[in-house]
Amino acid sequence: MATSVRPEINERFESNIPGVFVIGDLAGSPLVKLAMEQGYEVALALEQELQALGGSPTETDVYDVLVIGAGGAGLNCAAELQSRGRRVVVIEKEQIGSTVANLPEGKWIYTEPEERPSVGLLPLRAAVKDDVVESWRSFVRSAGLQVREGEAVTSLRREEGVFSITTSAGRYRARRVVVATGKAGSPKKLGVPGEDLAFVQHRLFQTRKYQNEQILVVGGGNSAVEAALALAESNQVTLSYRGSEFTRLSKENSRRLRGASNIQVLLGSKVTGFAPGVCQLEGGPRACDHAFVLIGSEPPRDFLKALGIRLEDEWGWKKWAALL
Ligand SMILES: Cc1cc2nc3c(=O)[nH]c(=O)nc-3n(C[C@H](O)[C@H](O)[C@H](O)COP(=O)(O)OP(=O)(O)OC[C@H]3O[C@@H](n4cnc5c(N)ncnc54)[C@H](O)[C@@H]3O)c2cc1C
């Protein structure tokens, strides 16, 4: 499993393009509360920067800030800036909170780290995913936040100090851009033979669809463990993780997994391939009706490339030169 790659950002979350910031899951923040926190921090930094630039744009079609993505990070950032009198628009390719909305049905949203209070104006409380999304929709309505749903940002360029942003529906101009698109659209693959067979999936939507099956879940993070726990309610579940212990789990998931005697956990195990009805593990084949490979997500490389945002592993000549 490759380590996570994220866009190249500095300590202010600014990308290699001055004036374009990256926050949330895409910037390596794995939980809603932490993603919202980054949104809030970047909003404060942007407010200072815009104050230093002086006033608001004189042209009426120029926004102070355009935010790409209406998840927790983008909404919290936009709300904070708007409350400080800034002209803000959020462009969302699906719907408000779509990543959370697309999690498995009935999914409970934990608000860890518990000891850390959430910051900013967007509400966040532990609840079933639909209630979290509804609270965000209702917040957007009452705050009068401008969110353009069903519109995807496709490219961006700088023209005379102002960004010109192209979307699937038109063009916008803004002094600053915040990219908060998450990584939900690009699940990581194992890269083993047979991974594209229909019984192998990289997302889990409806746990109740699976009954009395033999299921293999691959992964060692919260998504894999939560999927294994939910599926084990009515299936025989094996959880295969290549690590020797689970180090990235939330407290709640660690506790639940420890108590789950109905899940066979294979630590230090490696999947080498899939064939119809069979999962190949290093220790030998296993019969399997469905396999869920839930090992995280890749950054959306094509989208970032279209924006001109470099990833950490895309070393430019300056970095190479610095090593010589
Ligand atoms: C299975 C699973 C379970 C999880 N459970 C929890 C949990 O219980 N508690 C928790 O705190 N976290 C949980 N997480 C993590 C949580 O979902 C993320 O940390 C959080 O959603 C990140 O917020 P974000 O705002 O950075 O990105 P996202 O919520 O991913 O929002 C990004 C938004 O950008 C939009 N977008 C993408 N591309 C474009 C584009 N080109 N133009 C316009 N819009 C675009 C997307 O449609 C999306 O709405 C879970 C994740 C998974 C996968």
The ligand as an SDF file (V2000), in Angstrom:
LIG
                    3D

 53 58  0  0  0  0  0  0  0  0999 V2000
  -16.0410    5.1640    5.1820 C   0  0  0  0  0  0  0  0  0  0  0  0
  -15.6860    6.4730    5.8410 C   0  0  0  0  0  0  0  0  0  0  0  0
  -16.1630    6.7620    7.1060 C   0  0  0  0  0  0  0  0  0  0  0  0
  -15.8380    7.9770    7.7300 C   0  0  0  0  0  0  0  0  0  0  0  0
  -16.3370    8.2350    8.9810 N   0  0  0  0  0  0  0  0  0  0  0  0
  -16.0040    9.3820    9.6080 C   0  0  0  0  0  0  0  0  0  0  0  0
  -16.5090    9.6800   10.9290 C   0  0  0  0  0  0  0  0  0  0  0  0
  -17.2860    8.9290   11.5140 O   0  0  0  0  0  0  0  0  0  0  0  0
  -16.1060   10.8500   11.5150 N   0  0  0  0  0  0  0  0  0  0  0  0
  -15.2480   11.7230   10.8880 C   0  0  0  0  0  0  0  0  0  0  0  0
  -14.9140   12.7530   11.4870 O   0  0  0  0  0  0  0  0  0  0  0  0
  -14.7880   11.4780    9.6430 N   0  0  0  0  0  0  0  0  0  0  0  0
  -15.1400   10.3400    8.9920 C   0  0  0  0  0  0  0  0  0  0  0  0
  -14.6770   10.0910    7.7270 N   0  0  0  0  0  0  0  0  0  0  0  0
  -13.8120   11.1000    7.0810 C   0  0  0  0  0  0  0  0  0  0  0  0
  -14.6170   12.3000    6.5540 C   0  0  0  0  0  0  0  0  0  0  0  0
  -15.5610   11.8510    5.6140 O   0  0  0  0  0  0  0  0  0  0  0  0
  -13.6720   13.3250    5.9350 C   0  0  0  0  0  0  0  0  0  0  0  0
  -12.6550   13.6290    6.8700 O   0  0  0  0  0  0  0  0  0  0  0  0
  -14.3790   14.6270    5.5930 C   0  0  0  0  0  0  0  0  0  0  0  0
  -15.5030   14.3870    4.7670 O   0  0  0  0  0  0  0  0  0  0  0  0
  -13.4090   15.5770    4.9120 C   0  0  0  0  0  0  0  0  0  0  0  0
  -14.0440   16.8040    4.6830 O   0  0  0  0  0  0  0  0  0  0  0  0
  -13.6080   17.7470    3.4670 P   0  0  0  0  0  0  0  0  0  0  0  0
  -14.4900   18.9360    3.5690 O   0  0  0  0  0  0  0  0  0  0  0  0
  -12.1550   17.9350    3.4670 O   0  0  0  0  0  0  0  0  0  0  0  0
  -13.9310   16.9240    2.1390 O   0  0  0  0  0  0  0  0  0  0  0  0
  -15.2790   16.2460    1.6500 P   0  0  0  0  0  0  0  0  0  0  0  0
  -16.2350   16.0470    2.7560 O   0  0  0  0  0  0  0  0  0  0  0  0
  -14.8430   15.0670    0.8490 O   0  0  0  0  0  0  0  0  0  0  0  0
  -15.9410   17.3520    0.6920 O   0  0  0  0  0  0  0  0  0  0  0  0
  -15.4000   17.6520   -0.5520 C   0  0  0  0  0  0  0  0  0  0  0  0
  -16.4950   18.1700   -1.4680 C   0  0  0  0  0  0  0  0  0  0  0  0
  -15.8840   18.6540   -2.6760 O   0  0  0  0  0  0  0  0  0  0  0  0
  -16.6980   18.3110   -3.7800 C   0  0  0  0  0  0  0  0  0  0  0  0
  -15.8770   18.3240   -4.9890 N   0  0  0  0  0  0  0  0  0  0  0  0
  -14.9230   17.4140   -5.3600 C   0  0  0  0  0  0  0  0  0  0  0  0
  -14.3780   17.7830   -6.5400 N   0  0  0  0  0  0  0  0  0  0  0  0
  -14.9910   18.9280   -6.9170 C   0  0  0  0  0  0  0  0  0  0  0  0
  -14.8620   19.7840   -8.0610 C   0  0  0  0  0  0  0  0  0  0  0  0
  -14.0050   19.5310   -9.0490 N   0  0  0  0  0  0  0  0  0  0  0  0
  -15.6400   20.8920   -8.1410 N   0  0  0  0  0  0  0  0  0  0  0  0
  -16.5220   21.1690   -7.1450 C   0  0  0  0  0  0  0  0  0  0  0  0
  -16.6890   20.3810   -6.0440 N   0  0  0  0  0  0  0  0  0  0  0  0
  -15.9340   19.2910   -5.9350 C   0  0  0  0  0  0  0  0  0  0  0  0
  -17.2280   16.9240   -3.3980 C   0  0  0  0  0  0  0  0  0  0  0  0
  -18.4080   16.6270   -4.1190 O   0  0  0  0  0  0  0  0  0  0  0  0
  -17.4710   17.0770   -1.8920 C   0  0  0  0  0  0  0  0  0  0  0  0
  -18.7890   17.5060   -1.6060 O   0  0  0  0  0  0  0  0  0  0  0  0
  -15.0140    8.9080    7.0630 C   0  0  0  0  0  0  0  0  0  0  0  0
  -14.5640    8.6440    5.7640 C   0  0  0  0  0  0  0  0  0  0  0  0
  -14.8840    7.4350    5.1570 C   0  0  0  0  0  0  0  0  0  0  0  0
  -14.3790    7.1700    3.7450 C   0  0  0  0  0  0  0  0  0  0  0  0
  1  2  1  0
  2  3  1  0
  2 52  2  0
  3  4  2  0
  4  5  1  0
  4 50  1  0
  5  6  2  0
  6  7  1  0
  6 13  1  0
  7  8  2  0
  7  9  1  0
  9 10  1  0
 10 11  2  0
 10 12  1  0
 12 13  2  0
 13 14  1  0
 14 15  1  0
 14 50  1  0
 15 16  1  0
 16 17  1  0
 16 18  1  0
 18 19  1  0
 18 20  1  0
 20 21  1  0
 20 22  1  0
 22 23  1  0
 23 24  1  0
 24 25  2  0
 24 26  1  0
 24 27  1  0
 27 28  1  0
 28 29  2  0
 28 30  1  0
 28 31  1  0
 31 32  1  0
 32 33  1  0
 33 34  1  0
 33 48  1  0
 34 35  1  0
 35 36  1  0
 35 46  1  0
 36 37  1  0
 36 45  1  0
 37 38  2  0
 38 39  1  0
 39 40  1  0
 39 45  2  0
 40 41  1  0
 40 42  2  0
 42 43  1  0
 43 44  2  0
 44 45  1  0
 46 47  1  0
 46 48  1  0
 48 49  1  0
 50 51  2  0
 51 52  1  0
 52 53  1  0
M  END
$$$$
